[in-house]
Amino acid sequence: MSNPIRVVCLGGGYVAMWLTKALRNAIIYKKVEMIVISRDNYHTYHGFIAEMLTGKIQPSQVASPARRIFEPAYFYNAEIENIDIIKQVITTSRSLDGRQYEVSYDHLVISLGSVDDLSRYPGIAEHAMKLKSFNDCYKIRNHIIQMLELAEIETDTEERSRLLTFVVAGGNYGGIEVATELADHFRLLIKKEYRQIAPDEIKVIVIHSGERILSELVLRFPELVRYAENFLHDEFSNLEIITNTRIVAATPEEAILSNGERISTRTIISCTGTAQSPLLDKLPLERDKYGKIITDEFVRVKGTNNVWAGGDCAAVPLPTGGTCPPLAIYALTCGYQIGGNILRSIESRKLKAYKFTGLGDAVSLGNRHAIAHLKGVPLYGFNAWVAWRIALFIFVPSWERKLRLLVDWSMWPFLGRDIISMKLQEKQSLKQAYFQAGQVIVKQGDIGRCLYLIRNGEVEVLEEMSNGEIIIQTLGSGEHFGEKSVIKNSPHIATVRAKTSVQLVVIDREEALLLSNSLSAFNDTNRLLSSDTIVKENIDEYHAIASDIPRGSIAPVNSVMSATLEAAPWQELPSKAPGRIGSSRILTRSESSQPSKFGSLGLASVATLVALSSATTYLLTSKKVTTPEPKGNAIASQKLEVIALGRLEPAGEIISVAGPVGERIGYLEVAEGDNVKNGQILAYLENYNERLQTRNLAAAKVREIQEQIKTDTLLRQVEAEKSQSEIEQVNTPQLLQIKSQQALIRKAEVELSEAIKTRDRFQYLSQEGAIAKQDFDNKQLIVRQAEENLNQAKATLEQLAQARSSNIRTAQTAFKASQVNLARVDSHSGLEPAKNNLALRQAQLERSIIRAPQDGKVLKVFAHTGEAISQKSILQLGNTQQMFAVAEVYETDVSKVKFGQEAVITSPVFTKPIKGTVDKVGNLVFKNNIIGDDPTAEKDARIVEVKIRLQQSEQVANFSNLQVDVRIQLNNIGKIGAKP
């Protein structure tokens, strides 16, 4: 049985429900496979939202489980990330961690609905309450009760009035239904539950931009609108309608109107405009001036054969002119029409045009009154309300919800309305997470949902490649990852895995973007990352600028950072650093600038800026430790000292990492002081991007050939199956014909035998004179005719046998040829040369990468971005687990220095002195090389290197090659020498 046609519907609204109804039988009989994709696993029925807000029905009665209402279709609860019309693939992601999945389709139905338009006036997103989603509606329900609870105990008159004023923006169907239900709701509640609130204290105000409410009915049914206006005026004293006015701004305490009036309120419910889903902006489809997808009369998207659209996001033409309004009745009829036309398209039948023109309109006015029209026939009052409720009840998606609605409607008049205000916990924007060693935190290719800050532990950044994974770098406490993917809403370009047990602080994308747009330092980073750039801070120049500010003064962090960035000349290297989390281009030092140590500046957290501020304050306020100048051979207490200059260096062998001479450095991935692992990338050569592109082209060629092999193999298999089928088709029918002919021969033989017997009998009778000779002659003719029939049948049999044999040979020859062609697919495809070329290009690419030969710390960087590699190494690695101070002691003083003597090492960058012991006194004597640094040194002095093992190596591991002051303690010996 052939595979069923796959129909994918985007969105779980009315279009999807009635599309399922239309395709139900085809789905059951496996002709069609249907998948509905929606971010919510429920459908919100907006017909009774106003009654849910006011406690007449339970909130769950307006939400129906998607898996039940879309049965027998499949349902995918996922976020739609991308729609590829060309490849016919939908990319989705799960809300848990952004992991992506792909769904292919044969027919696509777009019914994404609409979203709230948050651009209508300032403050709508922050302070206006929306009715689009179930969550928003549920919040409004709780908020209304909370306002009454707060108002009953409020003694301040202005605040009490603010709490009891409810503003509804929009005098359309939804706005009038919500406002009238609220007015009726409050009128009932203050009689019994909230007795300390007076009836005249509660105000419900409708703000409408048109001259009259219910603009949809004004032109066609003005008498209905007039009835509604009169009824609302007479029925609700606490309801006020302001027309020809719109809200121009919203604050936590006010609604500011276009006429200049300010309404003090804590509640603004927006029932105004909607906007199209942002996903539509990514589609190459024709849209109208409102942003809706334009379809033809068959509800098929223009310019396509298998893409359909309906509901709020589609401009479906009406037979009477214009397009379908954004109402549920049109969405569900479009869904049913699409389902029917998909079946017709599959069966190659003529499509049917959309002909629905509507049934009517209705709007509830509260207190069991409504206005409506059915096919142009107007209805008023209670009768209209009954018709309105019945019509909405019919379209409730499931019988389960219908029964529950009937129960709620029956119970609330006797038991009262539900007035519980649930204090729901808001979504945590800042949370903690814990991962054990080896667990993947973010996966390469998944959409970035969060920004991660490392509290404790270490993580590894990995690039996943076809031949395995490459460890790019290790991040530790205080560092972060994921900012680029969060800001650009793009996939992670590397995997991050816990190296040790790690504790993280996780910031959701919305809050990270809000933070980045609010803080100036973050905002600069946001703009740079949005343009695919990472900024790196020049620490050396930062210190240089900070040193120019007088000690003891405090300078703003941003001013120092700005001065640093301005002082450093940058040039753009427009290439992508593979595997670099949150980066795709790097700003590097120009060739004329001095090498310096870089640290990354990103969307770390407020703590990052606080730490930077603390560091700045320390640099500007700390006082340099100076060594008093010794005078002669003085005795200091009972301890004598040898004072010398020195430098810090790690224990063990210092590894020099070299590169191909003559090649240029594209960009460095490490800086002085960085810890690296064996195999970690240290630098990329300038030709890396070119070779990467060549490697990618070679890989693409291999994939292309492999796909071609699959296609050719499939075609050859089809040809072989066709040839095999032709053999059967040739053999079976012709064999039947032969058997049939053989039966005819046997019949002819029997007839001939009988004719001969009859002829012989008639011959005997003729000779005896019993019959006339003519009768004998007739029988003789019958025998001859029977002989001819037999001979003809045998000739036909021979022809059939020859034809069958010839056809079978032809079909067998074609089958053998198809088998040969199938066997030749791989050998003639060019796959092996392409794989060999890919391996060669991969090897060339690896030669453009310089990796660490062992674990260690970067002690010194000699080559920098843009520089040609000379004979010397590009950097040095060393093991900083054990650090030494190498003191340069005068030859005349070194005789007093012994193994095991204590020493004290100081530096302006140390918060306290570091202790150590003399480990080795060198034998090499050489000229003093520090005269330029110390004018007091004797010009012809000769020095010996003394190595001092430090007791607290971890505190100075980041200070290799740092110049320090060394004091070697001598017991009971006079202090000799002077400071070099």
N, C-alpha and C positions, 0 to 999 in steps of 0.2 A: 504494500500500500504506500502511495506517495506521501511525502511529508505534508502536514497541513499548512495552509497559508497563515502566516503569523501577522496578527493585527495588534499594534501597540497603541494604547490610548494614554496620552499625557494629561493627567488631572483626574480627580475623582469626584466630579460634579454630576450635574444632570445629564450632560452629554454622554458621559461614560455609562450611567445607569441605563439609559434607553438604547445606547449602542449595544450593550449586553443583551437586552431584550430582543433586539432585532437579529442578533447573531446566535441566540441561545441554541437553536436546533443544530446549526452548523457546528457549533462548539461541541455539543453532545456527540454528534456523529463524526467527530474528528476531521471535519473538512477545514475547520478554522481553529487556530490557537490564538486566544486573546489574552493580552496582558495589560492591566491597568497599573500605572505608576503614579503614586501620589506621596507627598511628604507626610500626610496624616492618614492614619488607619481608620478613619471615620469620615462620614459625610455630614456636614452641617446643614440642617434644613432651616432656612431663614424665614419661612412663612410665619412661624410662631415665636420668633425671637422676642418681640415685645412682651408676650405673655410670660416667657421665661424670665425676662428682666424683672418683672413685677411679681414673681412668685406664684403665678397661677399653675404653672407646670414645672416639674423638676428639670434641671439643666440637661440631664442625660436624655430627655425625651426629644431633643432637637438634634441629637447626634446618633447616627446609625452606623454599626460596624461595617467597614468596607468589605470584608471577606464574605459577608452574608449577602449584601445587596448586589455584589458583582458576580456572584456565583452563577454559572460554572466557570467564569473566566478566572485566570490567575491574577493575584494582586501582589505588587511589589511596593513595600513601604520604604521609599528612598527619596533622596533629593536629586532632582534633575539638574545636571551640571552643563550638559552640552547636547545639541541636536545636530548631527551630521547628515544633511539631506543627500549629499553625494554618495557617501558610503552606506547610507541607510542604517546608521548605528546611533543609539541613544547612550550617552554616558551618564551614569548615576553614581551617587556616593551615599554611604550610610552615615547617619548622624553621630554614631559612636566615635569615630576617629577619622572620617573623611575618606576611607578606603573606597576606591572607584571600581565600578563594574560596567560592563558594556552589554547592551541588549540590541540585537539586530531586529529588523522588521521587514515585512513585505508591503504592508500598508500602515501608514501613520495617521493617527487622529489627534489633532492639537486642540485641547480644550482646557487651557491653562487658567481660564477665568480672568480675573482682574485683581489688582492690589489697591490698597488705599493710596490716594494721591496726597503725599505729605509735603507737597510744594505749594499748596494753595495759599497759605499764609504762615508767617513766622510763629513758632510755638505749637503748631498742630501736632508734630511728632512727639513733643515732650509733654504737653499738657492737655491735649484733646483726647478723648476716649473714642475708640473706633468700634465698629460693629461687624467688621469683615470676617474675623475668625472666631471660632468657639471660645478660645482663651480670652479674647478681648471682651466678648459678651459676658462671660462668667465674671470677669473682673468688674465690669460695670454693675452687675447684679449685687456683688458684695459691697462695692463702693457706695451704692445708693443707701443700703441699710446702715453702713458705717457712718454716713453723713447724718442720718437721723439720730443714731446713737450719740454722736458727738454733740449735735445741736441741743439735745435734751438736757445736757449738763453744762452747756456753755452759758456763761453769764455776760460776756462781752456782747453788746448789741450788734456791733458791726460784724464781728466774726460769726455770730449766730445767723445773721441775715445771709452772710456769704455761704455758710454751710447749707442753708435751706433754699438756695437759688440754683436751679438746674437749667442750663442753657442747652438747647438742641439746635445744632447748625443744620439747616435744610428743611424746607417745607414741602418735600416730595412725599411719596408714599411712605417710605421708611421713617422719615422724620415725624410725620403726623401720627403714624401708628405708635411710635415710641412716646411722643409727647402726651398724647391722649391717655395711653395706658398709665403713664407716670402720674398724671393729674388725678385719674380715677383711683390709682393705687394709694397715693398720699391721702386722699379724702377718706378712704376706709381705715387706713392705719392709725391716723391721729384720733379716731373715735375711741379706740380701745387700747392699742399697744403703746402709742406715744401721746399720752394725754396731756403732757406738759407743753406740747407744741400747738399753738393756735392755728386755726385754718388759714387765716390771712398771712401767716408767716411764710408759708411754703409758696414758692413761685416757680412755675415752669414757663420758660420763655423760648419761643421758636423764632429763629433769625432766618429770614428767607430773602433771597436776592431778587425775586420776581415781584410783580405787582400784586399777584394773588397766589395763594397756596395751591398745591396740586396742579402745577403748570402743565402736566401731561394731559389733563382733562379740560383745561380752560377753553381751548378752541373748539373741541368737538362736543363737549357736554358742559356748557357753562352753568346749566341749571343744577347739575350735580355739585359743582364747586360752590355755588351759591347756598345750597342746602347745607353743605359741610361747614361753611363759614358761619352761618346762622346758628347751627347746632352747637358748634364749639363755643360761640359767644354766650349762648344761653345756658349751656350745661356746666361749663367749668369756669368758675370765678377765679381760680388760681392759675389759669392758662392765658398767657399773653403772646400775641403774634405780631412781630415787627417785620414789615415787608419793605421792599426796595432798599434793603440794607444787607451787608455781608460782614462777617468777621474778618478783620484785617490783621489781628495778632491775638495770641493767647499767652497768658502768664499763669503762674500758680494761683493767682488771686483775682484775675480779671479776664474778661472777654472784651476786647477793644473793637468797636464797630466802625464801619466806614463813615458814619455820620458824626463821628467824634465822641459818641457816648461810650462810657465805660461801665460795664456791668460787673459788680463784685460777685464772684462765684468761685466755688471749689470744684464745680462739675461742668465740663463742656463735652457734650456727646456729638461727635461729627457724623452726620448722615449726608455728606455732600458728595464730592466727586471721587472717581476712581481712576487709576492709571493702568496701563498694560504691564504684563509681566516683563521684567528685564530680559528674560530668555528670548523674547521675540526680537530683540535688537541684534541677536547673534545670527538670525536666520536670513538667508538671501531670498526672501519672499516679498512680494509686492504688498504694500500696506496703504490704508487710506489716511486722511489727515488726522484721524483720531488714534492712529497707530494700530488699527485692527488689520488682521490678515484678510486680504480680498479673496473671495471665492467666486466660483461660477454658479450657475443656477442649480448645479448638481451637488452643491456644498463641497466641491473639490477645489483645492487651492489652485489659483491660476498659475499656469506654466508647469504643472506637475501632473503625473498620472496616478500616483499612489499616496498623495498627501491630502488630507481632509481637515477641515477646521469648523468648529461650531462653538456656540456660547458667547460669553462676553468678549473673547479675544478675536472674534471673527466678524467680518462684514459680509453677511450672507444676504444676497439680493432677494427682496420680496416681489411677488408677482404684481403687486400694485404699485411698485416703485419704492425707492429707499432701501434700507437694510433692516435686519431684525434688531429690535431694541434689546437691551440687556436684561431680559426677563426670563424666569425659569421655564415658562411654557414654550418659549422659542428655542431654548437650549435643548430641552428634551425631545422636541420634534425634529430638530436638526440631528441629534444623535440617532434617532430612529431612521431618519432618511439616509444618513451616512451608512448605517449598517446594511440597509437594503441595497444601496448602490455598490457597496463593496462586494456583496454577494453577486450582484449583476455583473460587476467587472470581472470577478473570478470566473463566472460562467459565460463570459463574452456576450452578455445580453445588453440591450440598450439601456442606458441610465435614465432614471426618472428625475424630473426637475422638482425642486422644493416649491410647494404650492400653499403651505399653511399661511394664513393671514390673521390668525388670532381668534380667541373666543370672547374676550372681554377684559375688563379691568375691575378691580375692587380694592377698597381701602377701609380699614376699620377706624371708627371714630371714637371708640371707647363706650363703656356702659351699654353694650349689646346693640350698638348702632353702627351703621356703615353706609357707604354709597357704592354702587356698582352698576355696570352695564353688561348685558349678555348679548353679543352680536348686535349692539346698537340699542337694545331695549334697556332703559334706565330702571334702576331699583334703588329704593331709599329705606332708611331706618332699620327696623328689626329684620324685615324680610331680606334686605341686602346683606345684613350681618350673617344670617343663617346661610345664604348662598355663598358668601365669602368663606365661612368656616368649612362648609361642606366641600367646596372646591379645593381648599388647601388640604383638608383631611384626605381627600382622594389621592393626592400626590405625595403623601408621606411615604418614604421608600419601603418600609417593611410593615407587615402585619403586627409584628411584636411591638413596634413603636406606636402603631395605631391603637392597640389595646391599652398600652400604658397611658396614652393621651386621654382615652375615654375614662380611665380610672381617675386620673388627676382632675379632669374637668368635673367629674361627679363628686369628688371629695372636698375640693377647696371651698365651695360655698358653705359647707357644714363645719369643716375643721379650720378654716381660715387659710390665708396665704403663708407661704414659707418665708420667714424673716430672719433666717440664719445668715450671718456674715462670716464667711470662712476667711480667716487670715492665712492666705496661702503664702508659703515661703517663696520669695522671688528667686529666680535662677542665680546661683553664685557665679559671679564673674571672676572671682579670684579663689582658687582652690588648690589643695595640695595633692600630690600623687607620689606613689612609691613603686619602684620597679626593682626587681632583683637582677643580679648579674646575668647577662645573656638575653634578657627580654628586649624585644624591639619596642621602642617608644614611638617613633614615627617611621613610616615606610616610604621608600623612594617611589614617587608617582602618585601618592595620596594627596588629596587637597589639604592645604594648610588650614586648620581650624583654630589652633591655639599658639600662643607664644609661651615658651618654656624657659624658666629660670632655674638654675641648678643651685640647690641649697647645700647638699652634701653629696659626696661621691663623684664618680667620673663616668662619662659617656664617650663612646666611640662614634665618629662620623665615617660612614662607609659609602663608597660608590659601588653599586652593583653593576657588573659588566658581564658580557656573555661568557667569559672564561673564569668567572669567579668574582670575588669582592675585593676591594682595595681599601685599606684603612687610610683615611685622609688626615685625620687629626684626632686628638683627644681633648675634651673639654672638662673642666673641673668646677669646683665651687665658685660661685660668683659670676660664672659665664652663662651664656644663653644661646638658644637656637630657635629657628622657625620664623624669624621676623619677616623675611622676604616673602615667604609663602602666605603669611597672614595678610600683609599689606596688599599684595597683588592678587590674592585669592587664587594662587596658582599651585600646581603640584610641587611637593618636595623633590628636590633634585638629588637628594642623598638619603640614605637610611641612617637613623641614629639609634644606637643600641647601648644598653647599660653595660658598662665595663665592670663596675662594682655595684653593690647595692646603692641606689641613688634616690634622694628625695628631691622633688621638683615643686616649684610654684607654677601653676598653670593659669594663664590669662586668656579668656575667650576672645575671639577675633573682634567682636563688636566693641568690647571694652578696650582692647589694645589699640584699635583705630581711633577711638574717642580720646584715649590718652595721648596718642601720637599727634592728633590734630589740636590738642589743647595746650600741651607744653611746647614751648618754642624749640627747645633742644631736640625733643622727639619729633616735632614737625619737620625740622630740617632733615632729619634722618629719613622720615617718611617720604619726603619729596625725592631724596636721592635714591632711596630704594625703589620708589615707583618708577624711576627712570633707569632701572637696572644698574645702580651704582652702589658700591660700598665705599664709605669714607673711612680713611684710617688716620688716626691721630699721631702726630709726630711728637713722641714723648720727649726726645732730646731738646727740641726747640721749645716745647712747652716749659721745660725746666729753665731754659735760657731766658725766656720772656719773664717767667716768674722771678728769676734771680734779679732782674732789673728793677723790681718793685721793692721799695724800702722794707727791711725786716720789721716785723711787728705790725705791718699794715694788712688790711684785709681787702682783697680784690674780688669782685664778682666772678663766679666760675665761668659764666658765659663770655665775659670779656676776655679772659685768659684764653679760652678755647677759640674764640673768634680771632684773636691776635695770632694764635698758633696757626690756624688754617690760612690766614692771610699771608703769614710769613713764609709758608712752605709753598714753593712752586710745584704745580702738579701738571702731569700730562695724562691724557686718557689712553688707556690700552683697551681698545674695543673688542675684547675677546672674553670668552667665558672660562672661568676657572672651574674645571670639572669637580663635582662633588662638594663644592663649597656651599654650606648651608646659607640660604638667603642671599646669595651673591651671583652675579653673572658678568659684571664688569668691575675692574679695579682702577682706581686713580693712583698712579705711581709717581715716584720722584722723577723729575727730569734728569737727564744725564749730568747736567751741570751742578746739581745739588749734592750736598754731602750725605753719605749714608747715615741712617739713623734707625732706631728701633721703633717699630710700629705696634700699636695695640688697636683692636677693633672697637669702633664706636657703633653701637646699634641700639635697637629698641630694647634695652635691657630691662629697666624698671626704674622706679623712683629711687630705689636703693642705689642704683649705679650712679645717679647724679649726686646723691648724698655722699657716697664714698668718694667721688671725684672732688666734691666740695671740701671734704675733710682732708684729702690729700693736698689740695691747694692751700688750705689754711696752715697745714703742717709745714709745707715748703716755705711759706711766706713768714711764718712766725718763729720757726726753729732757729737757734743760734749755733753758729759753727763752733765745733770743739777745736780749740787751739792748744798746741803743746808749748809749755813755757820753755824759753830758750835756756839751755843749761850753761853754766859758767864754769869752765875748767873741769877739774876732776872732783866735784863736790860729792859729799856723802849725804844721801837722803835716808833718814831713819836708819834701819839696819839693812835695807834692801837697795842694791845698786842696780842700775838699768843700762842696757844698750838700746839706744833709740835709733830707729832706722825707718826709712820708707820701704814700702813693699807693695805687693799686688796679690790678689786672690786668684787661685787656679785650682781646678779639680784634681783628684787623685787619678792614678792610672794613666794609660796612654791617651793622648789627644789625637783623635782621628781627623785627618784632613780629607774632606770630601771634594773630589775633583770632578771636572766635566770635560766634554770634548773641546779641545783647544780650537779657538777660532769661532765657535758658535756663540750666539748672543743669548743672554738670559731674557726670557719673555717676562716672567714675573716670579718673585719668590713667595713661597707659601709659609715661610717661617721667619722669625726675627731673633735677634740675640736674646737669650734667656728662655726661649721656648723649649719645652720638653718634647722629645720626639720618640717614636717607636721604630723598631726595625722594619724597614720597608715603607715607612711613611714618606709621602711626597714632600720633597724639600723645595724643588723649583721646577718650573717648566721652561724649556728652551723657546726661543722666539719662533721656531718653525713648528711648534706643537700644534697650533690651530690648523695650519695647513695640512699637517700629517693626520690630524684628527679627522679633518674633512675627507681626506683621501681614504682613511680607514673606514669612515662611515659610508662613503660611496661604494667601497669594496663590499662592505657588509650588506648594503642595500642591493648590490648586484647578486650576491649569494641568495638573499631572500627572494629577489625577483626570479632567479633561475629555479629556486625551489618551488615557488608558486607556479611557475610555468610547467615544471615537471608534474606537479599535482594536476594542473589543468590538462596537460598532454596525456598523462596516465589515465585520467578520467575519460578523456575522449577516446583513447585507444581501447579502454575497457568497454566503453559503449559500443565501439565498432566491433569488438570481439563478440560481445553479447548479441549484437545485431546479426553478425555472421552466423553465430550459433543458432539464433532464432530462424534465420533464413534456411539453414539446413533442415531444421524441423519443419518449417513451412513447406519446403520443397518435398521432403520425404513423405510426410503424413498424407497430404491430399492425393499425391500421385500414386502412393501405395494403395490408397483406397480405390482410385480409378483402375489400377491394374487388377486388383481383386475383383472389382465389379466386371471388368472385361473378361477375366477368367471364368466368371460365373456365366457370362453370356456365351462363351465358347462351349462350356459344358452343356448349356441349354441347346445350342446349335447342333452339337454332336448327338444329343438325344433326339432332336427333331429329325436329323439326317438318318439316324438309325431307324426310326419309326417309318420315315418315308420310304426307305429301302425295303423294309419288310412289307409295306403295303404294296409297293410296286411289284415285288416278286410274287405276291399272292395274285395281284391282278394279271400278271403275265401268265401264270398257270391257268387262270380262269379264261383268259383270252385264247390260249392255245386249245383249251377244251371247248371253246365256242360258247362258254357260259355268258360272257360279256362281250360287248363290242370292242373292237381294237382301239377306238377313240378314248375309251375310259382308261385303257392301259397307257396310252400316250399322255394323258393328263397326269397320271401318277408319275410318269417318267419326268415330266416337266417339274413336278414338285420336288423330286429328288435332286435335280440339277440346281433348283433354286436354293435348296437346303445346303448343298455343297458350296455354292457361292457365298451364302451367309456365313458358313463356317470359315471359309478361307478369308473373308473380309474381317471377321472377328479376330482371327489369328494375326492378320497383318496389323490391325489396330493395336493389339496387345504388344507386338514387337516394337511399334512406334512409341508406345507409352513407356516401355521398358528402357528404350534407348534415350528418350527425353529425360526420364527420371535419373538415369545414370549420368547424363551430361549435366543436368542441373545440380546434382549432388556434388559432382567433381568441381563445378564452378564455385558453389558455396563453400566447399571445403578449402578450395584454394584461397578464397577471400578470408576465411577464418584463420588459416595458417599465416597469411600475410599480416592480419591484424595482430596475431600473437607475436610475430617477428617485430612488428612496429612497436608493440608494447614493451618487448624486451630491449629494444634499442633506445627507449626514451632516455634512460639514465646515461648511457654511453655517449649519446650525441647531444647532451644538454649543455656541456661545458661547465658542469658543476665542480668537478675536481680542479680544473685550472682556476676557477673563481675562488674556491676554498684556499688553494695554495697562494693566490694573490692576496686574499684576506689575511692569511697567516703572515705573509711578508709585510703587509702594511701595518699589522699589529706589532710586529717586531720593530719596525721603523718608528712607530709611535712610542713604544717603550723607550727607545733610545733618545726621545725628546723629553723624557722625565728623569729627573735626578732624585733618587730615593735614599733614605737613611740606611747606612750599612749595619747599624746597631742601635740599641736604645741609648739615649743620652740627652744632654742638653746642648743647645746651640751656644757655643762660647763666643765665637767671633764670625762675623760675616765679612768676606772680602770682596765679593762680586755683587753687583746690584742690578736692578732691572735696566735693561737696555745696554749693559756693558758686555763687551766681548770677553770670553773666557780665555785667560792667558795660561802660562805654564803653572802658575800657582793654584792652590785649591780655592774653591768658592766659599767654603766655610769650614769651621772646626767644630767637632763634637767631643764632648767629654762626659765622664761620669761624675756628677756633682753630689753623690751620696756622701762622699768624704771630701771636704774642702781643705786646702792648705793655704797658708799665707807664706809667700816667698819674700823674705826680708833681704834687702841689699845692705849688708854690713861691711864696714870698712875693714880692710885687710889687717889693720893695726889693732882692731877691737875683736876680731873673730876668735882669737885664742882663748878669750874668756867665756865663749859660748859653748855650753856642753849639752849633750843629749838629755832630755827630760826636764830641762829648765822651763819654768812657767813663762808665758808671754801673754800680753794683753794687746788686742788689736782694736783700734778705734777708727771711726770715719764719720764725717758729718751726716751720712745717710743712715747710720745705725742709731737706734733708739737707746741702746746701751752697749758697753764694751763687750767684745767677744774674747773668751779665754782659749788658750791653747798651750801645747807643749812642744819644745824643740824636738823634731823628729830626725833631722839630718843636717849636717853642716857640709856644704859643698866643697869640693877640691878645686873647682875651676875659678881662677882669678882673672878678672878682665877689667878693662877700662870702665870708669864710671860713666853711665849714659844718662844721668839725670841732672847734669849741671844746669841745663836750661830750665828745669823745674825748680831748682833750689840754688839761688845765687850764692848761698853761704857755703856750699860744698867746695872742697878743695879741688882745684882744677886737675891735679895729677893723681887724684885719689884712685885707689884700686879697691874693688869690692868683691865679696864672696856671697853667694846665695845660701841662705839658711832657710830650710823648709820647716814650717811650724804646723803641726796637726791641730785643727780646730775642733773644739768640743761640741759646738752647736752648728754643725754644717748646714742643717736644714734652714737656718735663719739667713744664711748668706749664699744659698744655692743660686740665686738669681744675680749675683754680683761678680761673676767671673771677670778677671782683668781689672777689677776696681782697685784704684790706688788707695792704700791704707797707711796708717801710722802704726808701727810695731814697737812695743816696749818689752824687751827680754829681761826678766828678773834675774839678777846675779846675787848669790848669797855671800855675805861677808867679804865682798870685793868692792873696791872703790868704783864709783861710777866713772866710766871712761868715755872719751869721745864726745863729739857734739852732734847735734841733729844734722844729718846730711842735707 
